[in-house]
Amino acid sequence: MSDSAQASYAKIGFFILLGFFLIAATLVYIGGLGARQHEFIGETFFSDPVSGLDIGSSVNFRGVRVGSVRRISFIGAEYGEAADRDDRKKIYVEIAFDSRLFNITDGLKPHQIMEDMIAHGLHATVSASGVTGLSRIELNFPKSELKEEKPSWKAVHPLIPPAPSILQSAADSATQLLNQLNKMDFTEGYSNLLAITRSANTTLENFNAVLTGEQGGISEIVQNLRDATSSLRDFADQVRANPSSLLRSNVPEELPETKR
């Protein structure tokens, strides 16, 4: 084989290797390394189970995807100084935010904007995504004031406080209602209801007895009212026929000149 042929094969091999390298670099860049240039890290934690939440789950702010879940762990595994009450009872969630969506304020970096939002009441909630069984994290500003839980560790990244989900709030309310029902004495309540019913029946019987005993007197009063009404009607007819009777008690006698 001539030297020129060997040189041609070497060039072809070099370009093939260069092509594979460029393709691999492009895939790696698209797969995450390039995207991470526009990321900043935040974190949150939850006391309730985060079933359905996984690596890559969406993180939304008012319905807009602003990041994804980077890592899920326990607080005790991330922060050794966490108190025993937080060690294995609280779940740590690391979030990768897209910094390009937070370049909205001049002079502030994306993580500073996030810290400002947290200072104004931003909270994180685990929300189910339909019937798929998957979950996502929703960031929002709750309308009602929430009970803040001060963490026993110092967070490395901006820490978004958690807020109870709608399902968890409904479950807590149902549990409280059942506890109240269990504390109620239904036997005593039923006895009180029977006593009230008996008292009402006794009152009705006494009232009926009064009406029955006074029936004759009531009939007499009604008859007197009828007689008075009849007399008043006769008097009105008399006045209508002879109005002067209101001024004179007797009918005046006829004058001699008028007699025939």
C-alpha positions in Angstrom: 0.0 0.0 0.0 1.3 3.4 -1.0 2.0 6.2 1.4 -0.8 8.3 -0.2 -3.4 5.6 0.4 -2.3 5.3 4.1 -2.5 9.0 4.5 -6.1 9.0 3.1 -7.2 6.3 5.5 -5.7 8.1 8.4 -7.6 11.2 7.5 -10.8 9.3 7.2 -10.3 7.6 10.6 -9.5 11.0 12.2 -12.7 12.6 10.9 -14.7 9.6 12.0 -13.3 9.8 15.5 -13.8 13.6 15.5 -17.5 13.1 14.5 -18.1 10.6 17.3 -16.5 12.9 19.8 -18.6 15.9 18.7 -21.8 13.8 18.8 -20.9 12.5 22.3 -20.1 16.1 23.5 -23.4 17.3 22.1 -25.4 14.6 23.9 -23.6 15.3 27.2 -24.3 19.0 26.9 -28.0 18.5 26.0 -28.3 15.9 28.7 -27.5 18.3 31.5 -24.0 19.7 31.6 -25.0 22.6 29.4 -28.3 23.2 31.2 -26.6 23.4 34.6 -24.9 26.6 33.5 -28.4 28.2 33.9 -29.2 26.6 37.3 -29.1 27.6 40.9 -30.0 25.4 43.8 -32.7 25.8 46.4 -34.1 23.4 49.0 -37.2 22.6 51.0 -38.3 19.9 53.5 -41.5 18.1 54.4 -42.8 16.4 57.5 -45.4 14.5 55.6 -44.8 11.7 53.2 -43.8 12.7 49.7 -45.2 9.7 47.8 -45.1 10.1 44.1 -42.2 12.6 44.2 -39.1 11.5 42.4 -35.9 12.8 40.9 -36.8 15.0 38.0 -40.3 15.8 39.2 -41.5 19.2 38.2 -41.3 22.3 40.4 -43.9 24.9 39.4 -44.5 28.5 40.5 -48.1 29.5 39.8 -48.4 26.8 37.2 -45.1 27.6 35.4 -42.3 25.1 35.6 -39.3 26.8 37.1 -37.2 23.9 38.1 -37.0 20.2 38.9 -36.2 18.0 41.9 -32.5 17.2 42.0 -32.2 15.0 45.1 -34.4 13.5 47.8 -33.0 12.5 51.2 -33.4 12.9 54.9 -32.5 16.0 56.9 -30.3 13.9 59.2 -28.3 12.6 56.2 -27.7 16.2 54.9 -27.2 18.1 58.1 -25.5 16.4 61.0 -26.4 19.3 63.4 -30.1 18.7 62.9 -32.0 17.9 66.1 -33.3 14.4 66.8 -36.8 15.5 66.1 -35.8 16.4 62.6 -33.2 13.7 61.9 -35.3 11.0 60.2 -38.7 12.6 60.4 -38.2 15.3 57.9 -37.5 14.8 54.2 -35.0 16.9 52.4 -35.6 17.9 48.8 -33.0 19.7 46.7 -34.4 21.7 43.8 -32.6 22.9 40.6 -34.1 26.2 39.5 -33.7 27.6 36.0 -32.0 30.9 36.6 -33.1 32.4 33.3 -36.7 32.6 34.7 -35.5 34.7 37.6 -33.6 37.3 35.8 -36.4 39.8 36.3 -34.9 42.3 38.7 -31.9 44.5 37.9 -29.0 44.3 40.3 -30.2 41.0 42.0 -28.9 37.5 41.3 -31.5 34.7 40.9 -30.8 33.2 44.3 -31.2 36.6 45.9 -34.6 37.0 44.2 -35.6 33.6 45.6 -34.5 34.6 49.1 -36.6 37.8 48.7 -39.6 35.7 47.6 -39.2 33.5 50.7 -39.0 36.5 52.9 -42.4 37.6 51.4 -44.1 34.3 52.3 -43.2 31.8 49.5 -44.0 28.2 50.5 -43.7 24.8 48.9 -46.4 22.2 48.7 -46.4 18.6 47.3 -49.3 18.2 44.9 -50.5 15.2 43.0 -50.5 15.2 39.2 -53.8 13.7 38.2 -54.4 10.0 38.2 -50.8 9.1 37.2 -49.6 8.8 40.8 -46.8 11.2 40.2 -46.4 14.3 42.3 -44.9 17.7 41.8 -43.9 20.7 44.0 -46.0 23.8 43.8 -44.6 27.1 45.0 -47.0 29.8 45.9 -47.9 32.6 48.4 -50.6 31.2 50.8 -53.5 33.5 51.4 -53.8 32.6 55.1 -51.0 32.9 57.6 -49.2 29.6 58.3 -47.6 28.3 61.4 -43.9 28.6 60.8 -41.6 25.8 61.9 -38.1 27.0 62.7 -35.5 24.4 61.4 -32.9 23.1 63.7 -30.2 23.3 61.0 -28.6 26.0 58.9 -29.5 25.5 55.3 -26.7 25.8 52.7 -29.1 27.0 49.9 -32.2 29.2 50.0 -34.7 27.3 52.2 -38.3 27.4 51.1 -40.7 26.6 54.0 -43.3 23.9 53.5 -47.0 24.3 53.5 -49.5 21.5 54.0 -51.2 20.1 50.9 -54.9 20.3 50.3 -55.3 16.5 50.8 -53.3 16.6 54.0 -55.3 19.5 55.3 -58.5 17.6 54.5 -57.2 14.5 56.2 -56.2 16.5 59.3 -59.7 18.1 59.4 -61.4 14.7 59.1 -59.2 13.3 61.9 -60.1 16.2 64.2 -63.8 15.7 63.4 -63.6 12.0 64.2 -61.8 12.8 67.5 -64.5 15.2 68.5 -67.2 12.7 67.6 -65.4 10.1 69.7 -65.3 12.5 72.7 -69.1 13.2 72.5 -71.4 11.4 74.9 -74.3 10.3 72.6 -76.1 8.5 75.5 -76.3 11.7 77.6 -77.3 13.7 74.5 -80.1 11.3 73.7 -81.4 11.4 77.3 -81.4 15.2 77.2 -83.4 15.1 74.0 -86.0 12.8 75.5 -86.3 15.1 78.5 -86.9 18.1 76.3 -89.5 16.2 74.3 -91.4 15.2 77.5 -91.3 18.8 78.7 -92.7 20.0 75.4 -95.5 17.4 75.5 -96.4 18.5 79.1 -96.5 22.2 78.1 -98.9 21.4 75.2 -101.2 19.3 77.4 -101.4 22.1 80.0 -102.2 24.7 77.2 -104.9 22.5 75.8 -106.4 22.1 79.3 -106.5 25.9 79.8 -108.2 26.3 76.4 -110.8 23.6 77.3 -111.6 25.1 80.7 -112.0 28.6 79.4 -114.1 27.6 76.4 -117.4 28.9 78.0 -116.0 32.3 78.9 -114.4 32.7 75.5 -117.8 32.0 73.9 -119.5 34.6 76.0 -116.9 37.2 75.1 -117.4 36.5 71.4 -121.3 36.8 71.8 -120.9 40.2 73.6 -118.7 41.4 70.7 -121.3 40.4 68.2 -124.1 42.2 70.2 -122.0 45.3 70.4 -121.3 45.2 66.7 -125.1 44.9 66.0 -125.9 47.9 68.3 -123.2 50.0 66.6 -124.7 49.1 63.2 -128.2 50.2 64.3 -126.9 53.5 65.7 -125.1 54.2 62.4 -128.3 53.6 60.4 -130.2 55.9 62.7 -127.6 58.7 62.3 -127.6 58.3 58.6 -131.5 58.7 58.5 -131.6 61.6 61.0 -128.2 63.4 61.4 -129.7 66.0 63.7 -130.2 63.4 66.3 -126.5 63.8 67.2 -127.4 67.4 68.4 -130.9 66.9 69.9 -132.0 64.1 72.2 -135.7 64.3 71.1 -137.4 64.8 67.8 -138.7 68.5 67.7 -142.4 69.2 67.7 -144.1 70.7 64.7 -144.9 74.4 64.9 -148.5 75.5 64.9 -148.1 77.3 61.6 -146.9 74.0 60.0 -149.8 72.0 61.4 -152.7 71.4 59.0 
